[in-house]
């Protein structure tokens, strides 16, 4: 059995469409839930039901070109590759896997631009998004 590497809270790297958006994201996770479907096959039912997966994140609102906010604004409806590297780094391994999959860019429900006033000189407006994966993400170890 290989040694386990518990996930820390500082090293996660996120790339979307080959672009690194790590510096713009403060919260990133893969979430799962029961799939909302009108048809459940017997195989799906035997396996506990269909599942859906989403890339959920919180990002800074930055309307400049080539930001994750700009990606939402200009590319909603597009399908792009997403890679989460929970331990950072560029090489996947058994103890530090990467998680890959295609996601559909969608605009968030709720805030997209603006927010409450804050007296802090470093506070930033943020937005939260959940993009659906087209299939269960793949755990990459090599």
C-alpha positions in Angstrom: 0.0 0.0 0.0 1.4 3.4 -1.0 1.6 6.2 1.6 -1.4 8.6 1.5 -0.9 12.2 1.0 -3.7 14.1 2.7 -4.9 17.2 0.8 -3.7 20.5 2.1 -5.5 23.8 1.6 -2.8 25.8 -0.2 -1.5 23.8 -3.2 -4.5 23.2 -5.4 -4.0 24.1 -9.0 -6.9 24.6 -11.5 -6.5 24.8 -15.3 -9.4 25.3 -17.7 -8.8 24.9 -21.4 -5.1 24.7 -20.7 -5.0 28.1 -18.9 -4.0 28.2 -15.2 -6.6 30.1 -13.2 -5.2 29.2 -9.8 -4.5 32.8 -8.8 -8.1 33.8 -9.5 -9.8 31.0 -7.5 -10.2 30.8 -3.7 -12.5 27.8 -3.5 -12.5 24.8 -5.8 -14.1 21.4 -5.5 -15.7 18.6 -7.4 -19.2 18.0 -6.1 -21.6 15.1 -6.8 -25.2 14.4 -6.4 -28.0 12.3 -7.7 -28.7 12.8 -11.4 -32.0 14.5 -12.2 -33.2 12.2 -15.0 -36.5 11.0 -16.4 -35.0 7.6 -17.3 -33.1 5.3 -14.9 -32.0 2.0 -16.4 -32.0 -1.1 -14.3 -28.2 -1.0 -14.4 -28.2 2.6 -13.0 -30.7 1.6 -10.3 -28.7 -1.5 -9.3 -25.6 0.7 -9.0 -27.5 3.1 -6.7 -28.8 5.5 -9.3 -27.2 7.9 -11.8 -24.8 10.5 -10.6 -23.8 14.0 -11.9 -20.6 15.8 -11.2 -19.9 19.5 -11.1 -16.8 21.7 -10.8 -17.8 24.3 -8.2 -15.6 27.3 -7.5 -15.4 30.8 -6.1 -13.4 33.3 -8.2 -12.6 37.0 -8.2 -14.6 39.2 -10.4 -12.1 40.6 -13.0 -13.7 41.7 -16.2 -10.3 42.0 -18.0 -9.7 39.8 -21.0 -8.3 36.2 -20.4 -9.7 35.9 -16.8 -12.0 33.2 -15.5 -14.7 35.9 -15.2 -14.2 36.8 -18.9 -14.4 33.0 -19.7 -17.9 32.9 -18.2 -18.9 36.2 -19.9 -17.7 35.2 -23.4 -17.8 31.4 -23.5 -21.0 30.4 -21.7 -22.3 27.2 -23.3 -18.9 26.0 -24.4 -17.4 22.7 -23.3 -13.8 22.9 -22.1 -11.2 20.6 -20.4 -10.7 21.2 -16.7 -7.8 19.8 -14.6 -7.7 19.9 -10.8 -4.3 19.1 -9.3 -5.1 19.0 -5.5 -1.4 18.8 -4.6 -0.3 21.2 -7.3 2.6 20.2 -9.5 2.5 19.2 -13.1 3.1 15.4 -12.9 0.3 13.1 -11.7 1.2 10.1 -9.5 -0.4 7.4 -7.4 0.0 9.6 -4.3 -0.7 12.9 -6.0 -3.4 12.3 -8.7 -4.9 14.8 -11.0 -8.6 14.9 -11.8 -9.6 15.7 -15.4 -12.8 16.0 -17.4 -14.8 18.2 -19.7 -17.1 20.9 -18.2 -19.8 23.1 -19.7 -19.2 26.7 -18.9 -22.4 28.3 -17.5 -23.2 31.7 -16.0 -23.9 31.5 -12.2 -27.3 31.9 -10.7 -26.9 35.1 -8.6 -24.1 37.6 -8.5 -22.0 37.9 -11.6 -20.8 41.5 -11.2 -20.6 43.7 -8.2 -21.5 43.2 -4.5 -21.5 44.8 -1.1 -19.2 47.7 -0.1 -16.3 46.9 2.1 -13.9 49.3 3.8 -10.9 46.9 3.3 -8.4 48.0 0.7 -7.7 44.4 -0.3 -11.3 43.0 -0.5 -12.5 41.8 -3.9 -15.9 41.1 -5.4 -16.3 37.4 -6.1 -18.7 35.1 -7.9 -19.6 31.5 -7.4 -20.1 29.0 -10.2 -21.0 25.4 -10.8 -20.1 23.9 -14.2 -21.4 20.4 -15.0 -19.0 17.7 -16.1 -20.0 15.8 -19.2 -19.1 12.6 -17.4 -17.5 11.5 -14.1 -14.0 13.1 -13.8 -11.1 10.8 -14.4 -8.5 10.2 -11.7 -5.1 10.4 -13.4 -2.2 8.7 -11.7 0.5 8.5 -14.4 
